[in-house]
Amino acid sequence: MIPVAKPWLGEEEIQAVRRPLASGWVTQGPEVLAFEQEFAAFVDARQACAVANCTVALHLALKAVGVKPGDRVITVSHSYIATANAVRYCGAIPVFVDIQPATFNINPKRVESVLTPQTKAILSVHQMGMPCDLRALLDLAQRHGLPLIEDAACAIGSEIRWMDKWERIGKPHGDIACFSFHPRKLLTTGDGGMITTSNSEWDRKFRLWRQHSMDVPDTVRHAARKVIFESYPDLGFNYRMTDIQAAVGREQLKRVPEIVACRRQQVQRYRDLLSGIPGLVLPEEPRWGSSNWQSFCIRLPGGLDQRGVMQAMADAGVATRRGIMCAHREPAYQQEAWSCGSGPEGCGCPDGRCQQLTESERAQDQCILLPLFHHLTKAEQEQVSGALHAACCT
Ligand SMILES: *Cc1c(COP(=O)(O)O)cnc(C)c1O
């Protein structure tokens, strides 16, 4: 079976984890610090703070910009559910805005109409590595005095055209960007996350909060000759990354340019192979965006049953996944507060259908993700294409 995704881990990563294991310092320490500096240099950020995963990165980002219970945060339903969950961890209400069908990203034109005095932040997603329209979102955010947080979970190595230069996602162009190192993303540490910001005060808070808000870190006490007592000025969390993970991450980071270049070629090959399937819609990059193609999401010809196509492909030895989920259709969000921006009475739509989120729902129902990973061969891509042709055209 050709899998949908597969991380690229090699001898370098195996050698790298020997360092923390041999030293005996295995939790957050010198490897995390080095990984943060190398990551910040890679995305051209002033500073980067490593954490346990992207979900907690989003939680800390929302907390840093001051999101509180009852506040509203503009985001998308069409994302991995962790995006909306992070808003709920703050007790705030996610306000779901519909997506643009070609890029699967938030439609900036729909944002202004759902703003209220309770809106405290915009949390936009670079879905599947495709840069969202940061220019339009930042203009909106600045006009309304709102912070802009980027869910860049999938977007390491993606680029955006910014003042006539190509820049990597994560500088950040908004106020804070959050990355994931789950194995489905381009760079993996098993689990892991990173937060970048130009705001040193927020960065200081991230470093405090991720380690129980301990004001004198264990590394400092360990190195000190004098006895030091730490204190805990704020409610903190255990959101640390370990040095074992960071050692892997440092090697993975070196591979990212090659991984992105390879994926861009593989996507071009898919475009050539799949051009003959009538009605099939392939994802489009905006002029100003360059995707790392974390996932290749295709829209099936009208009327075709998603599950049927996926089963036919599985029978032909090709694993696929359905399109990105919509949080508002999950049972969890029948219990959790959310809004589509309709007035105080809500939209009155039945569960699992919302007239404000039709493009999001269509994308979930009509799209599938094709296999895409570093070692996917030309022959395997041809097998995928053959299976899809057979599933769509017979
Ligand atoms: C993967 C993902 C997350 C969650 O990342 P974790 O590191 O697994 O917590 C959040 N948002 C998006 C868009 C994702 O794709």
The ligand as a Tripos MOL2 file, in Angstrom:
@<TRIPOS>MOLECULE
LIG
   15    15     1     0     0
SMALL
NO_CHARGES

@<TRIPOS>ATOM
      1 C1         -1.3660   19.5970   12.8420 C.3       1 LIG1
      2 C2         -2.1180   20.8390   13.0610 C.ar      1 LIG1
      3 C3         -2.3150   21.3750   14.3470 C.ar      1 LIG1
      4 C4         -1.9260   20.6470   15.5920 C.3       1 LIG1
      5 O1         -0.5500   20.4350   15.6930 O.3       1 LIG1
      6 P1          0.0070   19.5030   16.8850 P.3       1 LIG1
      7 O2          1.4830   19.7490   16.8190 O.co2     1 LIG1
      8 O3         -0.3540   18.1000   16.5250 O.co2     1 LIG1
      9 O4         -0.5980   19.9550   18.1510 O.co2     1 LIG1
     10 C5         -2.9390   22.6110   14.4490 C.ar      1 LIG1
     11 N1         -3.3670   23.2790   13.3630 N.ar      1 LIG1
     12 C6         -3.2290   22.7730   12.1250 C.ar      1 LIG1
     13 C7         -3.7000   23.5740   10.9500 C.3       1 LIG1
     14 C8         -2.6150   21.5370   11.9290 C.ar      1 LIG1
     15 O5         -2.4980   21.0450   10.6900 O.3       1 LIG1
@<TRIPOS>BOND
     1     1     2 1
     2     2     3 ar
     3     2    14 ar
     4     3     4 1
     5     3    10 ar
     6     4     5 1
     7     5     6 1
     8     6     7 2
     9     6     8 1
    10     6     9 1
    11    10    11 ar
    12    11    12 ar
    13    12    13 1
    14    12    14 ar
    15    14    15 1
@<TRIPOS>SUBSTRUCTURE
     1 LIG1         1 GROUP 0 **** ****
